[in-house]
Amino acid sequence: MRVLYVRKSTIEQNTDRQKVNVNDFDYLIEDTISGNVLFTDRPGGKKIIKLTDDGIIKELNVWSIDRMGRNLKDILLTIEYFNINKVPVRFINQGIRTLNEDGTENSIGKLIINILASVAEMERTQIRERQLQGIELAKARKIYKGRANGTKEDTLTFLSKPKNKKAIDLIKKGYKNIEVSRIVGLHPNTVTKIKRKIQLDIEK
C-alpha cells in the first residue's frame, strides 16, 4: 500500500498543494496538528505506525520534510523507524527517497534530509522569536492590548468565539488540551478554561 501523509498546523490552512496527484496513492492519512508534536503522538502518525507494524504500508509519501515535522530529532528518529521496517519515505517536493530500490539507505538522501530537517526546526524557532519580538515592540509602543483589568465576559460570549468553538469541537472529539492549543492557536490556559466551562454546563 502506498500511503500519502498530509499535515497542517491549523484548521484554517489549506492542504491542496500537498494532495497533488492524490489518486496515485492507495490511502490518504491527514493530521491537523503542530509539527512540534512527535510523529508517534499524532492521530495520523499512530495510524501509520499501526499499518507499518502490520506490514501493510509499502511506501510512505509526504509532500515535504517540514510536513513530517519541525523537530529535527523526531524527524530523524521517525525516518530511522521506517528504514528499519524497510518502508521507504518519499518526499515529493524535494524528490528525495530514503531507501534505494534494493532496500539500502540512500546516503545522499540522508544528507539532504538532515540539512532540510535542520532548516525546518530553525524556521519554527524563528517564527516563535518573531512572535515574541512583535509582542515586545507592541508593549514598548503601548499598543499591545490585553484584556482591560476588571472586565468580564459572559460564558456564552466566551464560548461563541470562532477559535473557542473550534476548540470545543476538538475537545469533544477527544483531542488533548495541548493538541487543541496547537491546532486552534489558543493558549493552553484558555483551552483549560473552555473545558472547565463546558463541564460546568453539562453538570447544570
N, C-alpha and C positions, 0 to 999 in steps of 0.2 A: 504494500500500500504506500502510495506517495502522498504525504501529508503536507498541506500548506498551513503554516502558523502565522497568524496576524495579531499584532498587538498595538493598542492605542492607550494613551495615558488617561484620557478623559472621555466622557460620553460625547462631547461636542466635536471631537476630532474625526476626520474622515479617513477611511481606510481603503478607498477605491484604488489608490496607487499601488497598495500592497497586494491587491487582488487581480492584478493583470494576468490574463490567461488562467483564471481560476478553474476553468473547465478542464485544464490539463492535469488536474490533481484529483485524487480519489476522495479526499476528505479535507474539509476546512475546519480548523480549530482557531477560535478567536478569543483574545483576552482584552479586557478593558481594565488596565491596572498599570501602576507606575513601573518603569523599567528598573527601579531600585529594589523592587520586591524580588526575592530569589525565585528562579525559574520553577523550582520544585514546590514553592508555596503558592503558585498561581493556579486558579481553577483549570485553565487550559494546559498549563505545564504539567499538572498532575495527570490529566487525560493522556498526554503524550507519553509520559513516563510509563503509565499503565500499559499502553499499546506497545511500547518498546519492550517492556518486560515480558509481555505475552508473545513477542516475536512477530507482531503484525506489521509494524512500520518497516519499510524497506528504504525510505529516503525522507528526510525532513527538509522542507523548503521554507526559507524565511526571506523576506524582501531585502533586509539589510541587517547588519550586525547590531545596530542600536535598537532594532525591534526585538532582538533576543534579550537585550537588557542594556543597562548602563552601569553595571558593576563589573569591573574587569575580572575580578576573581571568580565571580559567579558565572560569567560567560565562558571562561576557560574551563572551569570545572564541569559545566554543562556539556561543552563540546567533548571533553575527555570521556564523560559518561557515554555519549553516543559513539565515540570511537571504540570504546571497549566492547560495546554491543554491536559493532560493525554496521552502524547506521550512519551513512554519510549525511552531512548537513550542507545544503547548498544555499549560499547567499546570492539571491538572484541579481540584485542591483550591482554588486561588486564582481559577479561572475566567478565566485570562489567556491570550491568544493573541498570539504575537509579530508575526504578519503579518495584515493585513486581507484580506478576500476578494479584493481586486484585486491582492494581492501587495505592497502598500506596507507600510512598517513601522508598527506600532501604537505611536504616540508615548506614549499613556497607559500602555500595557502595558510599554513600555520603562522608564518612570519607576518603576513599581511593582516591576518585576523588579530594578532597580538597588537599591532600598531593601531588598527581601526577600533578595537575594543578600548584601548587606552584613550583614544580621541573621544569616544562616546562617553566614557566616565568623566573626562575633563570637561566636556560640554555640559554635563549635568551639574558639575561643581560651579561652572561659570554662570549658569542660569540662576542658581541659588545665590551666588555672590551678587549678581546684578539686582536681584530682588531686594536683598538686604541693603544694598547701596541706595536703591531708589527710595526705600523707606527712610533711611537716614537723611537723605537730601531733602525729602519732603518735610521731615521733622525740623531740619535746620531752617527751612524757608517758612516754617509754621503753617504749612498747607496740608500736613498729614492729619487726616480726620479719623479719629476713632469714635466710639460712641460717647456722647456727652455724659458727664457724671450725673448720676441720679435719674437717667432716663430708663424707661422700661417699655417693652413691647409685649402685647398680649400673646398668648400661646398660639392662637390661630394665625396671627400675622407672621410670627416667627416660623411656624411650620409650613406656611404657604409660600415662602421664598423659593424661587426656582431651584437653587442648589440644594436647599434643605429638603424639597420634595423629592429630588433625585436620590438624596441620601436615604430618605425613608424607604424608598423602593428597594434600594440595595440592602438595607438593614433587614427588611422583610424577606429578602432572598437568601439571607444567611451570611452575607459578607461580614468580615471582621471590621471593627472600628477603624483600624489603621488602613485597611484596604479601601473603605469608603472615603476616608480622608484624602487619600492619594488620587482616587478616581475622580471624585467630585471637585476637589480643590478646596476643602474646608479644613480648618484647624481641628486636630483630634479632640480638643475640649468641646468644640461645637457639636461634633458627632455624638459625643457622650451626652451632651445636653439634649440633643434631639432624641436619642434613645430613651433617656430618662422621661422626657415629656410624653413620648409615645406610650411608655409603660404606665405612666400615671393615668392617661386617658383610658387605657384598657381596664385598669383597676377600678375606675369610677363606676 
